[in-house]
Amino acid sequence: MKSNTLIRPSEFISPRIKSVSAVSFCSMFTASADTTQLKTFRIFHEVTANSDIAFFDYTINYSSIVTATPSIKTILLDNGYFTSSNNGKVQTTYMGSPISTNGIIATTDFYTPMSVTSIFNEISYNATIRNSNNNNIDPNSITMTSVLMGDVNQDGVVDTTDVSDLNKYIMSHTQFPLSEKGILAANVINDYDNDGNPKIESKDAFAITKYCLGVIEHF
């Protein structure tokens, strides 16, 4: 399993942009004293171009301090059958047309205590992957990258600085660029355009603000 490499073409980091005022959203909320903050680690499952993957079945086991959600597919898996469940472990299956382009095929969210620094310390992963000829291929044909959601500036914490940096990026992504992982971390709504690229919009900044104020406990 590869856990620290995200391979994508340069055009991948060209998200759909909507303008937003630089004015902080903070005054629009009142924090809830009952909210228990959790970190949201999102694992991005990605393939390279012409990987010829026509079937995969992967399992992610996780420790008792972690809560997980079933994996969610992107548009790159629309030409096939996809299912994912979570019964004490995340079990995900795809069977369909071979994947002919590169990019993110699915995501899995994990909610952890604030003390967790890497989700890869809390999970184990195994996969069976087959090509269009029904032959087993390298399990590392699907790579996994973990991102702390909301950590736009990639400093290891989620705070109002991330909201400020994201607002500037939305206004001018050429003048205020983000790293590749910063773009992934900013996409807290978990939505993508027709090419499978993450959409970075004002609603992402809105959600990060709510998290910073304790209105929501995780993304």
Accessible surface in RSA format (square Angstrom, percent):
REM  Atomic radii and reference values for relative SASA: ProtOr
REM  Chains: A
REM  Algorithm: Lee & Richards
REM  Probe-radius: 1.40
REM  Slices: 20
REM RES _ NUM      All-atoms   Total-Side   Main-Chain    Non-polar    All polar
REM                ABS   REL    ABS   REL    ABS   REL    ABS   REL    ABS   REL
RES MET A   1   102.03  52.8  43.54  28.8  58.48 139.2  45.35  38.6  56.67  75.1
RES LYS A   2    92.42  45.1  87.99  54.0   4.43  10.5  48.76  43.9  43.65  46.5
RES SER A   3    37.38  31.6  30.23  40.3   7.15  16.5   1.03   2.2  36.36  50.9
RES ASN A   4   123.54  85.2  99.21  95.9  24.33  58.6  28.43  68.4  95.11  91.9
RES THR A   5    54.72  38.9  52.05  52.8   2.67   6.4  33.03  44.4  21.69  32.8
RES LEU A   6    30.46  17.0   7.69   5.5  22.76  57.2   7.69   5.4  22.76  61.3
RES ILE A   7    82.95  47.2  78.87  58.8   4.08   9.8  82.15  59.2   0.80   2.2
RES ARG A   8    24.79  10.4   1.36   0.7  23.43  55.8   2.56   3.5  22.23  13.5
RES PRO A   9    45.57  33.2  32.29  29.4  13.29  48.3  44.38  36.6   1.20   7.4
RES SER A  10    98.24  83.0  76.73 102.4  21.51  49.6  55.55 118.3  42.69  59.8
RES GLU A  11   115.98  66.6 108.09  81.8   7.90  18.8  63.79 123.4  52.19  42.6
RES PHE A  12    10.70   5.4   8.56   5.3   2.15   5.6  10.70   6.5   0.00   0.0
RES ILE A  13    58.30  33.2  46.54  34.7  11.76  28.3  46.54  33.5  11.76  31.9
RES SER A  14    66.10  55.9  52.28  69.8  13.82  31.8  33.32  71.0  32.77  45.9
RES PRO A  15     9.59   7.0   0.16   0.1   9.44  34.3   0.16   0.1   9.44  58.6
RES ARG A  16   112.38  47.2 102.97  52.5   9.41  22.4  41.71  57.0  70.67  42.8
RES ILE A  17    50.33  28.6  23.50  17.5  26.83  64.7  23.50  16.9  26.83  72.8
RES LYS A  18   116.05  56.6 111.10  68.2   4.95  11.8  64.51  58.1  51.55  54.9
RES SER A  19   101.04  85.4  77.96 104.0  23.08  53.2  42.25  90.0  58.79  82.4
RES VAL A  20    20.45  13.5   8.06   7.3  12.40  29.9  16.84  14.6   3.62   9.8
RES SER A  21    69.55  58.8  51.61  68.9  17.94  41.3  52.90 112.6  16.65  23.3
RES ALA A  22    60.89  56.0  40.03  61.8  20.86  47.5  40.32  56.8  20.57  54.5
RES VAL A  23   112.65  74.1 102.42  92.7  10.23  24.6 109.38  95.0   3.27   8.9
RES SER A  24    60.13  50.8  47.29  63.1  12.84  29.6  45.43  96.7  14.70  20.6
RES PHE A  25    31.41  15.7  31.34  19.4   0.08   0.2  31.41  19.0   0.00   0.0
RES CYS A  26    38.65  29.2  33.43  37.3   5.22  12.3  22.86  57.9  15.79  17.0
RES SER A  27   110.24  93.2  68.59  91.5  41.65  95.9  58.00 123.5  52.24  73.2
RES MET A  28   120.25  62.3  85.46  56.6  34.79  82.8  83.43  70.9  36.81  48.8
RES PHE A  29    47.84  23.9  26.14  16.2  21.70  56.5  31.54  19.1  16.30  46.7
RES THR A  30   125.22  89.1 103.48 104.9  21.74  51.8  72.81  97.8  52.41  79.2
RES ALA A  31    59.38  54.6  37.93  58.5  21.45  48.8  37.93  53.4  21.45  56.8
RES SER A  32    49.31  41.7  35.29  47.1  14.02  32.3  28.30  60.3  21.01  29.4
RES ALA A  33   111.36 102.4  65.26 100.7  46.10 104.9  78.01 109.9  33.35  88.3
RES ASP A  34   137.37  96.2 107.94 107.4  29.43  69.6  36.38  85.6 100.99 100.7
RES THR A  35    36.45  25.9  11.81  12.0  24.64  58.7   9.41  12.6  27.04  40.9
RES THR A  36    91.33  65.0  85.53  86.7   5.80  13.8  58.86  79.1  32.47  49.1
RES GLN A  37    52.01  29.1  42.30  30.9   9.72  23.1  36.11  76.9  15.90  12.1
RES LEU A  38    41.41  23.1  41.41  29.6   0.00   0.0  41.41  29.1   0.00   0.0
RES LYS A  39    25.98  12.7  25.51  15.7   0.47   1.1  11.22  10.1  14.76  15.7
RES THR A  40     1.92   1.4   0.00   0.0   1.92   4.6   0.00   0.0   1.92   2.9
RES PHE A  41     9.06   4.5   9.06   5.6   0.00   0.0   9.06   5.5   0.00   0.0
RES ARG A  42     3.90   1.6   3.90   2.0   0.00   0.0   0.00   0.0   3.90   2.4
RES ILE A  43     0.00   0.0   0.00   0.0   0.00   0.0   0.00   0.0   0.00   0.0
RES PHE A  44     0.65   0.3   0.36   0.2   0.29   0.8   0.36   0.2   0.29   0.8
RES HIS A  45     0.00   0.0   0.00   0.0   0.00   0.0   0.00   0.0   0.00   0.0
RES GLU A  46     2.38   1.4   2.30   1.7   0.08   0.2   2.15   4.2   0.24   0.2
RES VAL A  47     1.65   1.1   0.00   0.0   1.65   4.0   1.49   1.3   0.16   0.4
RES THR A  48    61.41  43.7  60.45  61.3   0.96   2.3  41.92  56.3  19.49  29.5
RES ALA A  49    55.58  51.1  38.99  60.2  16.59  37.7  38.99  54.9  16.59  43.9
RES ASN A  50   118.78  81.9  95.31  92.1  23.47  56.5  29.26  70.4  89.52  86.5
RES SER A  51    23.13  19.5   3.99   5.3  19.14  44.1  12.96  27.6  10.17  14.2
RES ASP A  52    48.93  34.3  46.43  46.2   2.49   5.9  26.02  61.2  22.91  22.8
RES ILE A  53     0.00   0.0   0.00   0.0   0.00   0.0   0.00   0.0   0.00   0.0
RES ALA A  54    13.77  12.7  12.61  19.5   1.16   2.6  12.61  17.8   1.16   3.1
RES PHE A  55    30.16  15.1  30.16  18.7   0.00   0.0  30.16  18.3   0.00   0.0
RES PHE A  56     0.08   0.0   0.08   0.0   0.00   0.0   0.08   0.0   0.00   0.0
RES ASP A  57    39.07  27.4  37.03  36.9   2.04   4.8   8.35  19.6  30.72  30.6
RES TYR A  58     0.36   0.2   0.01   0.0   0.35   0.9   0.36   0.3   0.00   0.0
RES THR A  59    13.76   9.8  13.73  13.9   0.03   0.1   5.11   6.9   8.65  13.1
RES ILE A  60     0.00   0.0   0.00   0.0   0.00   0.0   0.00   0.0   0.00   0.0
RES ASN A  61    57.89  39.9  57.27  55.3   0.62   1.5  21.43  51.6  36.47  35.2
RES TYR A  62    47.80  22.3  23.40  13.3  24.40  63.5  16.94  12.7  30.87  38.1
RES SER A  63    39.23  33.2  26.76  35.7  12.47  28.7  38.01  80.9   1.22   1.7
RES SER A  64   119.41 100.9  75.29 100.5  44.11 101.6  59.01 125.7  60.40  84.6
RES ILE A  65    88.56  50.4  69.96  52.1  18.61  44.8  78.59  56.6   9.98  27.1
RES VAL A  66     8.16   5.4   0.00   0.0   8.16  19.7   0.07   0.1   8.09  22.0
RES THR A  67    81.15  57.7  78.74  79.8   2.41   5.8  47.42  63.7  33.73  51.0
RES ALA A  68     6.78   6.2   0.00   0.0   6.78  15.4   0.00   0.0   6.78  18.0
RES THR A  69    35.97  25.6  35.28  35.8   0.69   1.6  32.97  44.3   3.00   4.5
RES PRO A  70    57.21  41.7  55.63  50.7   1.59   5.8  55.63  45.9   1.59   9.9
RES SER A  71     6.36   5.4   0.00   0.0   6.36  14.7   0.00   0.0   6.36   8.9
RES ILE A  72    98.37  56.0  95.15  70.9   3.22   7.8  97.86  70.5   0.51   1.4
RES LYS A  73    76.12  37.1  61.63  37.8  14.49  34.5  41.95  37.8  34.18  36.4
RES THR A  74     7.70   5.5   1.29   1.3   6.40  15.3   7.70  10.3   0.00   0.0
RES ILE A  75    70.19  39.9  55.12  41.1  15.07  36.3  57.56  41.4  12.63  34.3
RES LEU A  76    34.04  19.0  17.06  12.2  16.98  42.7  20.93  14.7  13.11  35.3
RES LEU A  77     0.00   0.0   0.00   0.0   0.00   0.0   0.00   0.0   0.00   0.0
RES ASP A  78    76.46  53.6  50.63  50.4  25.82  61.1  24.40  57.4  52.06  51.9
RES ASN A  79   110.51  76.2  97.05  93.8  13.46  32.4  18.88  45.4  91.63  88.6
RES GLY A  80    33.36  41.1   0.00   N/A  33.36  41.1  14.09  38.7  19.27  43.2
RES TYR A  81   139.41  65.1 130.63  74.3   8.79  22.9 105.77  79.5  33.64  41.5
RES PHE A  82    38.93  19.5  14.53   9.0  24.40  63.5  14.53   8.8  24.40  69.8
RES THR A  83    56.30  40.0  51.56  52.3   4.75  11.3  27.98  37.6  28.32  42.8
RES SER A  84    25.29  21.4   1.59   2.1  23.69  54.6   2.01   4.3  23.28  32.6
RES SER A  85    47.58  40.2  44.42  59.3   3.16   7.3  32.91  70.1  14.67  20.6
RES ASN A  86    44.89  31.0  21.11  20.4  23.79  57.3   3.04   7.3  41.85  40.5
RES ASN A  87   131.35  90.6 101.37  98.0  29.98  72.2  40.27  96.9  91.08  88.0
RES GLY A  88    58.64  72.3   0.00   N/A  58.64  72.3  34.11  93.6  24.54  55.0
RES LYS A  89    92.15  45.0  91.26  56.0   0.89   2.1  39.89  35.9  52.26  55.7
RES VAL A  90     0.00   0.0   0.00   0.0   0.00   0.0   0.00   0.0   0.00   0.0
RES GLN A  91    53.82  30.1  51.50  37.6   2.33   5.5  33.40  71.1  20.42  15.5
RES THR A  92     0.17   0.1   0.00   0.0   0.17   0.4   0.17   0.2   0.00   0.0
RES THR A  93    26.19  18.6  26.17  26.5   0.02   0.0  16.72  22.5   9.47  14.3
RES TYR A  94     1.45   0.7   1.45   0.8   0.00   0.0   0.00   0.0   1.45   1.8
RES MET A  95   113.94  59.0 109.74  72.6   4.21  10.0  68.44  58.2  45.51  60.3
RES GLY A  96    26.38  32.5   0.00   N/A  26.38  32.5  17.95  49.3   8.43  18.9
RES SER A  97    55.42  46.8  46.91  62.6   8.51  19.6  21.05  44.8  34.37  48.2
RES PRO A  98    59.06  43.0  48.19  43.9  10.87  39.5  48.19  39.8  10.87  67.6
RES ILE A  99     6.22   3.5   1.65   1.2   4.58  11.0   5.47   3.9   0.76   2.0
RES SER A 100    81.92  69.2  67.79  90.5  14.13  32.6  37.13  79.1  44.79  62.7
RES THR A 101    60.30  42.9  58.55  59.4   1.74   4.2  36.16  48.6  24.14  36.5
RES ASN A 102    36.39  25.1  25.70  24.8  10.69  25.7   3.56   8.6  32.83  31.7
RES GLY A 103     1.65   2.0   0.00   N/A   1.65   2.0   1.65   4.5   0.00   0.0
RES ILE A 104     0.11   0.1   0.00   0.0   0.11   0.3   0.00   0.0   0.11   0.3
RES ILE A 105     0.00   0.0   0.00   0.0   0.00   0.0   0.00   0.0   0.00   0.0
RES ALA A 106     0.00   0.0   0.00   0.0   0.00   0.0   0.00   0.0   0.00   0.0
RES THR A 107     2.61   1.9   2.04   2.1   0.57   1.4   0.19   0.3   2.42   3.7
RES THR A 108     0.79   0.6   0.00   0.0   0.79   1.9   0.79   1.1   0.00   0.0
RES ASP A 109    14.53  10.2  13.54  13.5   0.99   2.4   2.76   6.5  11.77  11.7
RES PHE A 110     0.00   0.0   0.00   0.0   0.00   0.0   0.00   0.0   0.00   0.0
RES TYR A 111    27.35  12.8  24.96  14.2   2.39   6.2  10.97   8.2  16.39  20.2
RES THR A 112     0.23   0.2   0.00   0.0   0.23   0.5   0.23   0.3   0.00   0.0
RES PRO A 113    46.17  33.7  43.58  39.7   2.59   9.4  46.17  38.1   0.00   0.0
RES MET A 114    97.59  50.5  85.93  56.9  11.66  27.8  86.09  73.2  11.50  15.2
RES SER A 115    95.25  80.5  65.57  87.5  29.69  68.4  58.11 123.7  37.15  52.0
RES VAL A 116     9.79   6.4   4.43   4.0   5.36  12.9   9.79   8.5   0.00   0.0
RES THR A 117   113.29  80.6  87.06  88.3  26.23  62.5  67.94  91.2  45.35  68.6
RES SER A 118    37.99  32.1  34.58  46.1   3.42   7.9  26.23  55.9  11.76  16.5
RES ILE A 119     0.08   0.0   0.00   0.0   0.08   0.2   0.00   0.0   0.08   0.2
RES PHE A 120    46.96  23.5  28.36  17.6  18.60  48.4  28.49  17.3  18.47  52.9
RES ASN A 121   111.80  77.1  77.33  74.7  34.48  83.0  21.78  52.4  90.02  87.0
RES GLU A 122    36.38  20.9  29.38  22.2   7.00  16.7   4.07   7.9  32.32  26.4
RES ILE A 123    20.95  11.9   0.31   0.2  20.64  49.7   3.45   2.5  17.51  47.5
RES SER A 124    61.48  52.0  55.71  74.4   5.77  13.3  48.16 102.6  13.32  18.7
RES TYR A 125    32.26  15.1   5.66   3.2  26.60  69.2   5.74   4.3  26.52  32.7
RES ASN A 126    88.87  61.3  83.77  81.0   5.10  12.3  38.84  93.5  50.03  48.4
RES ALA A 127    18.23  16.8   0.05   0.1  18.18  41.4   1.73   2.4  16.50  43.7
RES THR A 128    56.64  40.3  52.22  52.9   4.42  10.5  20.57  27.6  36.07  54.5
RES ILE A 129     1.84   1.0   0.00   0.0   1.84   4.4   0.00   0.0   1.84   5.0
RES ARG A 130    73.74  31.0  73.74  37.6   0.00   0.0   1.77   2.4  71.97  43.6
RES ASN A 131    25.66  17.7  22.67  21.9   2.98   7.2   1.46   3.5  24.20  23.4
RES SER A 132    62.74  53.0  31.20  41.6  31.54  72.7  19.75  42.0  42.99  60.2
RES ASN A 133   110.62  76.3  87.67  84.7  22.95  55.3  18.32  44.1  92.30  89.2
RES ASN A 134   109.10  75.2  94.19  91.0  14.91  35.9  27.64  66.5  81.47  78.7
RES ASN A 135    82.21  56.7  78.90  76.2   3.31   8.0  20.19  48.6  62.02  59.9
RES ASN A 136   110.56  76.2  82.97  80.2  27.60  66.4  27.24  65.6  83.32  80.5
RES ILE A 137    44.74  25.5  30.65  22.8  14.09  34.0  39.50  28.4   5.24  14.2
RES ASP A 138    83.44  58.4  70.49  70.2  12.95  30.6  34.38  80.9  49.06  48.9
RES PRO A 139    69.09  50.4  68.20  62.2   0.90   3.3  68.20  56.3   0.90   5.6
RES ASN A 140    45.80  31.6  39.95  38.6   5.85  14.1   1.97   4.8  43.83  42.4
RES SER A 141    28.19  23.8  14.32  19.1  13.87  31.9  14.61  31.1  13.58  19.0
RES ILE A 142     0.78   0.4   0.00   0.0   0.78   1.9   0.00   0.0   0.78   2.1
RES THR A 143     8.92   6.3   8.80   8.9   0.12   0.3   6.86   9.2   2.06   3.1
RES MET A 144     0.00   0.0   0.00   0.0   0.00   0.0   0.00   0.0   0.00   0.0
RES THR A 145     0.67   0.5   0.67   0.7   0.00   0.0   0.18   0.2   0.49   0.7
RES SER A 146    18.78  15.9  10.52  14.0   8.26  19.0   6.62  14.1  12.15  17.0
RES VAL A 147     4.02   2.6   0.14   0.1   3.88   9.3   4.02   3.5   0.00   0.0
RES LEU A 148    21.45  11.9  15.80  11.3   5.64  14.2  15.80  11.1   5.64  15.2
RES MET A 149     1.36   0.7   0.00   0.0   1.36   3.2   0.00   0.0   1.36   1.8
RES GLY A 150     0.00   0.0   0.00   N/A   0.00   0.0   0.00   0.0   0.00   0.0
RES ASP A 151     5.69   4.0   5.69   5.7   0.00   0.0   0.00   0.0   5.69   5.7
RES VAL A 152     1.65   1.1   0.00   0.0   1.65   4.0   0.00   0.0   1.65   4.5
RES ASN A 153    48.77  33.6  22.57  21.8  26.20  63.1  21.00  50.5  27.77  26.8
RES GLN A 154    71.28  39.9  42.98  31.4  28.30  67.4  23.68  50.4  47.60  36.1
RES ASP A 155    81.50  57.1  46.71  46.5  34.80  82.3  39.43  92.8  42.07  42.0
RES GLY A 156    42.11  51.9   0.00   N/A  42.11  51.9  30.79  84.5  11.32  25.4
RES VAL A 157    79.92  52.6  76.80  69.5   3.12   7.5  79.92  69.4   0.00   0.0
RES VAL A 158    28.84  19.0   6.00   5.4  22.84  55.0   6.00   5.2  22.84  61.9
RES ASP A 159    51.32  35.9  49.60  49.4   1.72   4.1  29.23  68.8  22.09  22.0
RES THR A 160    72.92  51.9  69.04  70.0   3.88   9.3  38.99  52.4  33.93  51.3
RES THR A 161    67.95  48.3  63.51  64.4   4.44  10.6  37.78  50.7  30.18  45.6
RES ASP A 162     0.00   0.0   0.00   0.0   0.00   0.0   0.00   0.0   0.00   0.0
RES VAL A 163     5.49   3.6   5.49   5.0   0.00   0.0   5.49   4.8   0.00   0.0
RES SER A 164    55.06  46.5  49.03  65.4   6.04  13.9  29.49  62.8  25.58  35.8
RES ASP A 165    31.78  22.3  29.83  29.7   1.95   4.6   7.94  18.7  23.83  23.8
RES LEU A 166     0.00   0.0   0.00   0.0   0.00   0.0   0.00   0.0   0.00   0.0
RES ASN A 167     3.93   2.7   3.93   3.8   0.00   0.0   1.73   4.2   2.20   2.1
RES LYS A 168    74.69  36.4  74.69  45.8   0.00   0.0  30.24  27.2  44.45  47.4
RES TYR A 169     4.87   2.3   4.87   2.8   0.00   0.0   3.20   2.4   1.67   2.1
RES ILE A 170     3.56   2.0   0.00   0.0   3.56   8.6   0.00   0.0   3.56   9.7
RES MET A 171    92.08  47.7  59.60  39.4  32.48  77.3  37.28  31.7  54.80  72.6
RES SER A 172    31.26  26.4  24.86  33.2   6.40  14.7  22.20  47.3   9.06  12.7
RES HIS A 173    76.08  41.6  71.28  49.5   4.80  12.3  44.99  46.4  31.09  36.2
RES THR A 174   114.14  81.2  87.50  88.7  26.64  63.5  71.38  95.9  42.76  64.6
RES GLN A 175   126.03  70.5  99.67  72.8  26.36  62.8  36.06  76.8  89.97  68.2
RES PHE A 176    69.96  35.0  65.41  40.5   4.55  11.8  69.62  42.2   0.34   1.0
RES PRO A 177    96.01  70.0  76.09  69.4  19.92  72.4  76.48  63.1  19.53 121.4
RES LEU A 178    28.98  16.1  11.89   8.5  17.09  43.0  16.91  11.9  12.07  32.5
RES SER A 179    64.42  54.4  44.71  59.7  19.71  45.4  54.63 116.3   9.79  13.7
RES GLU A 180    66.51  38.2  61.58  46.6   4.93  11.7  20.78  40.2  45.73  37.3
RES LYS A 181    75.54  36.9  74.35  45.6   1.19   2.8  39.27  35.3  36.27  38.6
RES GLY A 182     0.00   0.0   0.00   N/A   0.00   0.0   0.00   0.0   0.00   0.0
RES ILE A 183     3.95   2.2   3.95   2.9   0.00   0.0   3.95   2.8   0.00   0.0
RES LEU A 184     1.40   0.8   1.40   1.0   0.00   0.0   1.40   1.0   0.00   0.0
RES ALA A 185     0.00   0.0   0.00   0.0   0.00   0.0   0.00   0.0   0.00   0.0
RES ALA A 186     0.00   0.0   0.00   0.0   0.00   0.0   0.00   0.0   0.00   0.0
RES ASN A 187     0.37   0.3   0.37   0.4   0.00   0.0   0.15   0.4   0.22   0.2
RES VAL A 188     8.31   5.5   0.40   0.4   7.90  19.0   0.40   0.4   7.90  21.4
RES ILE A 189    69.48  39.5  50.00  37.3  19.48  47.0  53.06  38.2  16.43  44.6
RES ASN A 190    28.09  19.4  11.32  10.9  16.77  40.4   8.20  19.7  19.89  19.2
RES ASP A 191    26.43  18.5  22.73  22.6   3.70   8.8  25.58  60.2   0.85   0.8
RES TYR A 192    38.79  18.1  16.01   9.1  22.78  59.3  16.01  12.0  22.78  28.1
RES ASP A 193    19.00  13.3  13.74  13.7   5.26  12.4   5.54  13.0  13.46  13.4
RES ASN A 194   119.92  82.7 105.91 102.3  14.01  33.7  25.86  62.2  94.06  90.9
RES ASP A 195   109.22  76.5  89.32  88.9  19.89  47.0  20.44  48.1  88.77  88.5
RES GLY A 196     1.04   1.3   0.00   N/A   1.04   1.3   0.73   2.0   0.30   0.7
RES ASN A 197    18.20  12.6  18.20  17.6   0.00   0.0   0.00   0.0  18.20  17.6
RES PRO A 198     0.11   0.1   0.11   0.1   0.00   0.0   0.11   0.1   0.00   0.0
RES LYS A 199    38.00  18.5  38.00  23.3   0.00   0.0   0.07   0.1  37.93  40.4
RES ILE A 200     0.00   0.0   0.00   0.0   0.00   0.0   0.00   0.0   0.00   0.0
RES GLU A 201     7.01   4.0   7.01   5.3   0.00   0.0   2.48   4.8   4.53   3.7
RES SER A 202    36.38  30.7  36.06  48.1   0.32   0.7   6.75  14.4  29.63  41.5
RES LYS A 203    91.65  44.7  87.18  53.5   4.47  10.7  51.12  46.0  40.53  43.2
RES ASP A 204     0.00   0.0   0.00   0.0   0.00   0.0   0.00   0.0   0.00   0.0
RES ALA A 205     0.00   0.0   0.00   0.0   0.00   0.0   0.00   0.0   0.00   0.0
RES PHE A 206    68.01  34.0  68.01  42.1   0.00   0.0  68.01  41.2   0.00   0.0
RES ALA A 207    10.63   9.8  10.57  16.3   0.06   0.1  10.61  14.9   0.02   0.0
RES ILE A 208     0.00   0.0   0.00   0.0   0.00   0.0   0.00   0.0   0.00   0.0
RES THR A 209     0.20   0.1   0.12   0.1   0.07   0.2   0.20   0.3   0.00   0.0
RES LYS A 210    52.20  25.5  52.20  32.0   0.00   0.0   6.20   5.6  46.00  49.0
RES TYR A 211     8.75   4.1   8.72   5.0   0.03   0.1   6.50   4.9   2.25   2.8
RES CYS A 212    39.62  30.0   4.13   4.6  35.49  83.4   9.63  24.4  29.99  32.3
RES LEU A 213    43.99  24.5  37.96  27.2   6.03  15.2  42.49  29.8   1.50   4.0
RES GLY A 214    10.70  13.2   0.00   N/A  10.70  13.2  10.36  28.4   0.35   0.8
RES VAL A 215    50.39  33.2  32.59  29.5  17.80  42.9  32.71  28.4  17.68  47.9
RES ILE A 216    47.20  26.9  42.95  32.0   4.26  10.3  47.20  34.0   0.00   0.0
RES GLU A 217    66.89  38.4  63.46  48.0   3.43   8.2  15.94  30.8  50.95  41.6
RES HIS A 218    50.59  27.7  42.53  29.6   8.06  20.6  26.67  27.5  23.93  27.8
RES PHE A 219    30.38  15.2   2.95   1.8  27.43  71.4  28.50  17.3   1.88   5.4
END  Absolute sums over single chains surface
CHAIN  1 A     9864.2       7661.7       2202.5       5212.7       4651.5
END  Absolute sums over all chains
TOTAL          9864.2       7661.7       2202.5       5212.7       4651.5
